[in-house]
Amino acid sequence: MRAKELLFISILMGLFVVLAEGAVRLAGLAPFLPGDPETPLYYHDDTIDWYRVRPGLKYNSVIADGLMFGYHTNEHGMRSESHSYENPQQKIRILALGDSFTYGIGAPYESTFLRILEKRLNRDQDRHEVIKSGFMRYSSEPEKRFLAHYGVRFKPQVVMVGFVPNDVLDAYADEQSRLQVQDSHLITERPSFGSRIRMFFNEHAHLMRMAENAIPRLKAWIRNRPVVKRVPPVWAQIYQDGGRFERYWQKVENDYREMIRICRTIEAEFVILNIPQNPRWGSDQIPFQHAYAGDRMAALARREGVHFLDLLPKVRAEQAAGATLYHVLDGHFNSRGYHLAGEELHSFMSRQVLPKVTENLKTAAR
């Protein structure tokens, strides 16, 4: 093929891409970037716990499944009501730490499991305050830092941390290249050249974002199979004693021990909540709803004498009965999944944790 023909084909292809990009923009077919369409200012640096969601936000964001949800943050960057460090009404305070599941990605605020917990606890009398301190992409290290420097100032009677198996992966990722804020977005400290190129086109090329969102759905339609997120085979070692991720399990456990120590200094009950991930994100060889995670967290709770709730048995039972609890592509709970988590947590808190809090308060009052 001669050089002129190659040049002509290249020009045609370039013209097609430009026209396609324009058509996608005019039709609004590309998923929004985080924080669009109302604000691009999403994260800010924090010298204590690395990064935080900006306070006072009100924005809409579209998850991978194409659904849009509204979010807001209070003066502390939490998806929660306003909370002062003082507690003039002397409510029983529950400080909830965690990642995007605890933040409630993929559901309206009133359907998040912490909001459901709060409404159920206060159904008869407004005596409880749930301080919803879940932040996207948080793992045990920033959660520990948040508790030590900010959380203790709320003087909670209960501290709950939501554990998700990918917290172990996040501990690994943070060691390789910790996340930081650039232009209000999270990036790694040492992003690869390929990652920088992809980030640039993902931000500026609507056609690329539309393609990334559409290709998994197209493949699933062609194969007439559910969309499954491919995961690296090495992830199977998350569920192995002494495997590749053992040191990161120990990192998470040591961070939890430090949080437990902090809670004992402020006389707060500590609760570990095991949140199973979407099974469609795994495979038969690498199941994301593996009992190992809950068993290991339960063993830690027994050794340290703290409370533990595993959502996996209830989630499996509901799924076996035909319930859909997760978004397919996004991977977080849908409203039904969050409702299940909120109801289970309310029952557990009412039966096992809050009676202990009442006992502690009576002892302190004597």
BANULUM-668842 format. One record per residue (C-alpha): y, x, z. Coordinates in steps of 0.2 Angstrom, whole numbers, plus 5000, padded with zeros to 4 digits. Example, Ala and Ser with C-alpha at 12.3 -4.5 7.8 and 13.67 -1.06 7.14 Angstrom:
BANULUM-668842
   yy   xx   zz
 4978 5062 5039
 4995 5068 5036
This chain:
BANULUM-668842
   yy   xx   zz
 5000 5000 5000
 5017 5007 4995
 5031 5010 5007
 5042 4997 4999
 5028 4984 5002
 5026 4989 5020
 5045 4988 5023
 5045 4971 5015
 5031 4965 5026
 5039 4973 5042
 5056 4964 5038
 5047 4947 5036
 5037 4949 5052
 5054 4954 5061
 5062 4939 5054
 5048 4928 5059
 5049 4934 5077
 5068 4931 5078
 5066 4914 5071
 5052 4910 5083
 5062 4917 5098
 5076 4906 5093
 5065 4890 5091
 5057 4893 5108
 5075 4895 5116
 5082 4880 5108
 5066 4869 5113
 5066 4877 5131
 5047 4880 5129
 5047 4896 5140
 5043 4896 5158
 5058 4899 5169
 5060 4916 5178
 5059 4916 5197
 5075 4908 5203
 5080 4899 5187
 5089 4888 5182
 5101 4887 5197
 5102 4905 5203
 5096 4923 5198
 5099 4930 5216
 5082 4929 5224
 5078 4944 5235
 5089 4956 5244
 5085 4973 5253
 5081 4973 5271
 5080 4989 5281
 5068 4982 5293
 5055 4973 5283
 5059 4980 5266
 5064 4964 5257
 5069 4946 5261
 5072 4930 5252
 5090 4927 5251
 5097 4915 5264
 5106 4899 5258
 5097 4897 5242
 5094 4881 5233
 5084 4883 5217
 5070 4876 5206
 5056 4887 5200
 5041 4884 5188
 5024 4889 5193
 5011 4895 5180
 5004 4878 5177
 5021 4872 5170
 5026 4862 5186
 5043 4863 5193
 5047 4863 5212
 5063 4863 5222
 5065 4876 5235
 5079 4880 5248
 5081 4893 5261
 5090 4893 5278
 5102 4906 5286
 5087 4917 5289
 5080 4916 5271
 5066 4904 5277
 5060 4889 5268
 5064 4879 5284
 5077 4869 5293
 5091 4879 5302
 5085 4888 5317
 5096 4897 5330
 5089 4910 5341
 5094 4900 5356
 5083 4885 5361
 5094 4873 5370
 5083 4858 5369
 5068 4868 5376
 5056 4864 5362
 5039 4872 5361
 5042 4884 5347
 5028 4890 5334
 5033 4905 5324
 5023 4905 5308
 5021 4921 5298
 5013 4923 5281
 5015 4925 5262
 5018 4913 5248
 5005 4901 5255
 5014 4900 5271
 5031 4898 5261
 5023 4884 5252
 5024 4889 5234
 5018 4875 5222
 5023 4860 5233
 5038 4850 5238
 5044 4855 5255
 5038 4839 5264
 5021 4843 5258
 5019 4861 5264
 5006 4863 5278
 5019 4869 5291
 5030 4854 5288
 5015 4843 5289
 5010 4851 5305
 5028 4849 5312
 5028 4831 5308
 5011 4827 5315
 5016 4836 5331
 5032 4826 5333
 5025 4809 5328
 5027 4802 5345
 5040 4814 5353
 5052 4827 5346
 5045 4842 5357
 5040 4855 5344
 5049 4866 5332
 5040 4876 5318
 5049 4891 5312
 5042 4893 5295
 5043 4912 5292
 5032 4914 5276
 5039 4925 5263
 5033 4928 5245
 5022 4944 5243
 5022 4948 5262
 5007 4956 5270
 5003 4962 5287
 5016 4977 5288
 5032 4967 5284
 5025 4952 5294
 5023 4964 5309
 5041 4971 5306
 5048 4954 5305
 5040 4948 5321
 5045 4964 5331
 5064 4964 5325
 5068 4945 5321
 5053 4934 5327
 5054 4938 5345
 5072 4933 5346
 5067 4915 5344
 5056 4917 5360
 5041 4907 5353
 5027 4901 5363
 5015 4902 5349
 5014 4915 5335
 5003 4911 5320
 4999 4922 5305
 4992 4916 5289
 4979 4928 5283
 4974 4928 5264
 4961 4940 5257
 4974 4947 5245
 4983 4954 5260
 4971 4968 5260
 4975 4971 5241
 4993 4971 5246
 4991 4984 5259
 4982 4995 5246
 4996 4991 5233
 5010 4995 5246
 5002 5012 5250
 5002 5016 5231
 5020 5010 5227
 5029 5000 5239
 5039 4985 5233
 5058 4986 5232
 5072 4975 5226
 5081 4978 5209
 5093 4966 5202
 5087 4953 5215
 5069 4955 5208
 5054 4964 5216
 5048 4979 5207
 5037 4994 5213
 5045 5010 5218
 5036 5019 5204
 5033 5007 5190
 5024 5014 5175
 5033 5015 5158
 5022 5001 5152
 5026 4990 5166
 5045 4993 5163
 5043 4988 5145
 5033 4973 5149
 5046 4968 5163
 5060 4970 5150
 5052 4959 5137
 5047 4946 5150
 5065 4945 5156
 5073 4944 5139
 5060 4937 5127
 5057 4919 5129
 5043 4920 5116
 5033 4932 5126
 5034 4921 5142
 5028 4906 5132
 5014 4916 5124
 5008 4923 5141
 5008 4905 5148
 5000 4897 5133
 4986 4910 5129
 4975 4906 5144
 4976 4888 5141
 4972 4890 5122
 4957 4900 5126
 4951 4888 5139
 4953 4873 5126
 4944 4883 5113
 4929 4887 5124
 4931 4870 5133
 4930 4879 5150
 4942 4879 5165
 4955 4893 5165
 4948 4908 5175
 4959 4922 5181
 4951 4939 5177
 4949 4950 5191
 4945 4969 5191
 4927 4972 5197
 4932 4984 5210
 4939 4969 5220
 4921 4965 5225
 4922 4979 5237
 4935 4969 5247
 4920 4960 5255
 4910 4976 5259
 4909 4985 5276
 4914 5003 5273
 4919 4999 5255
 4934 5006 5245
 4946 4994 5254
 4939 4998 5272
 4954 5008 5277
 4966 4993 5271
 4956 4981 5281
 4958 4992 5296
 4977 4993 5292
 4978 4974 5292
 4968 4973 5308
 4979 4987 5316
 4995 4977 5311
 4988 4962 5319
 4984 4971 5335
 5002 4977 5336
 5007 4959 5333
 4996 4953 5347
 5003 4966 5359
 5020 4960 5355
 5015 4942 5359
 5008 4947 5375
 5025 4955 5380
 5034 4938 5377
 5019 4928 5384
 5016 4919 5367
 4999 4913 5361
 4993 4922 5345
 4984 4912 5331
 4975 4919 5315
 4973 4906 5301
 4961 4911 5287
 4967 4904 5271
 4954 4904 5257
 4961 4908 5239
 4957 4898 5223
 4939 4900 5218
 4944 4900 5200
 4953 4916 5202
 4936 4925 5205
 4919 4924 5197
 4901 4923 5203
 4901 4942 5206
 4918 4942 5214
 4920 4925 5223
 4938 4923 5231
 4931 4911 5243
 4919 4923 5252
 4914 4920 5270
 4917 4939 5274
 4936 4937 5276
 4934 4923 5289
 4920 4932 5298
 4929 4948 5299
 4945 4939 5305
 4935 4929 5318
 4927 4945 5325
 4944 4953 5327
 4950 4937 5336
 4935 4937 5348
 4938 4956 5352
 4957 4953 5355
 4955 4936 5364
 4966 4926 5353
 4964 4910 5343
 4956 4909 5326
 4955 4895 5313
 4945 4896 5297
 4950 4884 5283
 4936 4889 5272
 4922 4877 5278
 4934 4862 5277
 4940 4868 5260
 4922 4870 5253
 4917 4853 5260
 4932 4845 5251
 4928 4854 5235
 4910 4849 5235
 4915 4831 5237
 4926 4833 5221
 4943 4837 5228
 4955 4848 5218
 4965 4858 5231
 4973 4872 5220
 4984 4873 5205
 4973 4881 5191
 4984 4895 5185
 4996 4898 5199
 4982 4899 5212
 4991 4891 5227
 4986 4875 5235
 4992 4859 5227
 4999 4845 5238
 4982 4839 5243
 4977 4857 5248
 4992 4859 5259
 4989 4842 5267
 4972 4848 5271
 4978 4864 5279
 4992 4855 5289
 4980 4842 5296
 4967 4855 5301
 4980 4866 5309
 4987 4851 5318
 4970 4846 5325
 4966 4864 5330
 4983 4867 5338
 4982 4851 5348
 4965 4854 5355
 4965 4873 5358
 4982 4881 5358
 4995 4869 5364
 4985 4865 5380
 4986 4883 5384
 5004 4884 5381
 5007 4869 5393
 4997 4878 5406
 5007 4894 5403
 5024 4885 5405
 5018 4877 5421
 5013 4894 5428
 5029 4901 5423
 5039 4887 5432
 5030 4889 5449
